[in-house]
Amino acid sequence: MPTDGTPAPAATYDEPAGPQPEIPLIGGDVTEGVVRVGDTVRRPTGAHTPLVHALLRHLEDTGFAGAPRLLGIDAAGREVLTYVTGEVAARPRPAWIADEDRLASVGRLVRAYDDAAAGFTPPDGVRAPSGPTPPAEMPPAPPYPAELIGHMDLTPDNIVFRDGEAAVLIDFDLARPVSRVDEIHNAMLYWAPLGDPADADPPLRDVDVPRRCRVLADAYGLSGTDRGRLLEVAVLRARRAWFSMKRMAETEGGGWARMWHEGVGDRIKRREAWLERHGPSVEAALTAP
């Protein structure tokens, strides 16, 4: 580590002999240029890279098996990670995404990650990118202090399953300081899913959302205090999401702009309305004895 306290950059990756094809990996909504090369994944670097690399080193040091390993930086300036074998619920979503045993395994994996990440302190000078300045009219964030560097992108595309169990988290580009209730809300957003059923993937349109929230909360071991905060966090995050997504589309372009033009703002508004109508049922399911 340099003497000023900043983390050492990832080492240059030593490529194996012989040419290897680059196979594009498609699935996420924002990050472009991700490819598989042999047993590795190559990803573009960015403002998030120092924090993510420090976090991945910490997870490896603690023995957490549910994340890829950082191998270095290749000659093209891309980060090199171990390729994770298994299956993801890529689009079109498979029917098994609705399976409650798999759902519970998501809660257990997220809890294991959060427990490992709770011991991580970012090195001096390393922090999550602040992103564009939020507009003055953006509603307030939930008032709960950060407890760890959360993954915060727990989409079906970013959880790898093996033998029907959630085993590995991938794509840490949105990692940032959050509370535990924020992290489990992020999982519920995609896996319950919290929102208007009209916007859910077909296998999840007729599920019992409050029950699935309870399954996730129980598997995670969510505290009673955080169960009581979950609905508040969900509503506040929905109110803020419209503004943040619009600003990211305007300032970052790329996948953010594509999602905005495809109607993500309208889906967020429908989610907020759904939470106003059905939030009490979610809260009752979470807090029932």
ChimeraX attribute file (.defattr): number of C-alpha atoms within 10 A of each C-alpha:
attribute: neighborCount
match mode: 1-to-1
recipient: residues
	/A:1	9
	/A:2	8
	/A:3	7
	/A:4	8
	/A:5	11
	/A:6	14
	/A:7	18
	/A:8	12
	/A:9	14
	/A:10	18
	/A:11	13
	/A:12	15
	/A:13	17
	/A:14	11
	/A:15	10
	/A:16	8
	/A:17	6
	/A:18	5
	/A:19	9
	/A:20	11
	/A:21	9
	/A:22	14
	/A:23	13
	/A:24	14
	/A:25	14
	/A:26	14
	/A:27	16
	/A:28	17
	/A:29	13
	/A:30	13
	/A:31	15
	/A:32	15
	/A:33	11
	/A:34	19
	/A:35	19
	/A:36	19
	/A:37	17
	/A:38	14
	/A:39	11
	/A:40	19
	/A:41	23
	/A:42	25
	/A:43	21
	/A:44	16
	/A:45	15
	/A:46	11
	/A:47	13
	/A:48	18
	/A:49	20
	/A:50	22
	/A:51	23
	/A:52	25
	/A:53	21
	/A:54	20
	/A:55	22
	/A:56	20
	/A:57	17
	/A:58	18
	/A:59	21
	/A:60	16
	/A:61	10
	/A:62	13
	/A:63	10
	/A:64	17
	/A:65	14
	/A:66	20
	/A:67	22
	/A:68	23
	/A:69	18
	/A:70	22
	/A:71	19
	/A:72	18
	/A:73	21
	/A:74	17
	/A:75	10
	/A:76	8
	/A:77	14
	/A:78	19
	/A:79	25
	/A:80	27
	/A:81	22
	/A:82	17
	/A:83	17
	/A:84	19
	/A:85	12
	/A:86	15
	/A:87	16
	/A:88	20
	/A:89	18
	/A:90	16
	/A:91	12
	/A:92	9
	/A:93	16
	/A:94	13
	/A:95	12
	/A:96	14
	/A:97	19
	/A:98	22
	/A:99	14
	/A:100	16
	/A:101	15
	/A:102	18
	/A:103	24
	/A:104	21
	/A:105	20
	/A:106	29
	/A:107	25
	/A:108	21
	/A:109	20
	/A:110	27
	/A:111	20
	/A:112	15
	/A:113	21
	/A:114	22
	/A:115	14
	/A:116	20
	/A:117	21
	/A:118	13
	/A:119	14
	/A:120	18
	/A:121	14
	/A:122	19
	/A:123	15
	/A:124	10
	/A:125	11
	/A:126	17
	/A:127	19
	/A:128	18
	/A:129	16
	/A:130	10
	/A:131	12
	/A:132	12
	/A:133	10
	/A:134	14
	/A:135	10
	/A:136	7
	/A:137	8
	/A:138	13
	/A:139	16
	/A:140	10
	/A:141	11
	/A:142	17
	/A:143	10
	/A:144	14
	/A:145	10
	/A:146	14
	/A:147	16
	/A:148	21
	/A:149	28
	/A:150	25
	/A:151	25
	/A:152	20
	/A:153	22
	/A:154	25
	/A:155	21
	/A:156	21
	/A:157	20
	/A:158	19
	/A:159	25
	/A:160	22
	/A:161	21
	/A:162	12
	/A:163	9
	/A:164	15
	/A:165	19
	/A:166	24
	/A:167	22
	/A:168	23
	/A:169	25
	/A:170	19
	/A:171	20
	/A:172	22
	/A:173	20
	/A:174	16
	/A:175	20
	/A:176	20
	/A:177	19
	/A:178	17
	/A:179	20
	/A:180	25
	/A:181	25
	/A:182	23
	/A:183	22
	/A:184	25
	/A:185	26
	/A:186	22
	/A:187	26
	/A:188	28
	/A:189	19
	/A:190	17
	/A:191	24
	/A:192	26
	/A:193	25
	/A:194	26
	/A:195	24
	/A:196	18
	/A:197	17
	/A:198	12
	/A:199	17
	/A:200	18
	/A:201	18
	/A:202	14
	/A:203	15
	/A:204	22
	/A:205	16
	/A:206	12
	/A:207	15
	/A:208	13
	/A:209	22
	/A:210	21
	/A:211	17
	/A:212	24
	/A:213	28
	/A:214	23
	/A:215	23
	/A:216	27
	/A:217	28
	/A:218	16
	/A:219	19
	/A:220	21
	/A:221	12
	/A:222	19
	/A:223	14
	/A:224	11
	/A:225	10
	/A:226	19
	/A:227	22
	/A:228	15
	/A:229	17
	/A:230	22
	/A:231	21
	/A:232	16
	/A:233	20
	/A:234	23
	/A:235	19
	/A:236	16
	/A:237	21
	/A:238	22
	/A:239	19
	/A:240	18
	/A:241	19
	/A:242	20
	/A:243	19
	/A:244	19
	/A:245	18
	/A:246	18
	/A:247	20
	/A:248	19
	/A:249	18
	/A:250	14
	/A:251	14
	/A:252	13
	/A:253	14
	/A:254	15
	/A:255	16
	/A:256	21
	/A:257	19
	/A:258	14
	/A:259	17
	/A:260	20
	/A:261	13
	/A:262	11
	/A:263	10
	/A:264	19
	/A:265	18
	/A:266	14
	/A:267	19
	/A:268	22
	/A:269	17
	/A:270	18
	/A:271	23
	/A:272	24
	/A:273	16
	/A:274	16
	/A:275	21
	/A:276	12
	/A:277	10
	/A:278	16
	/A:279	20
	/A:280	13
	/A:281	14
	/A:282	21
	/A:283	19
	/A:284	15
	/A:285	19
	/A:286	25
	/A:287	15
	/A:288	8
	/A:289	5
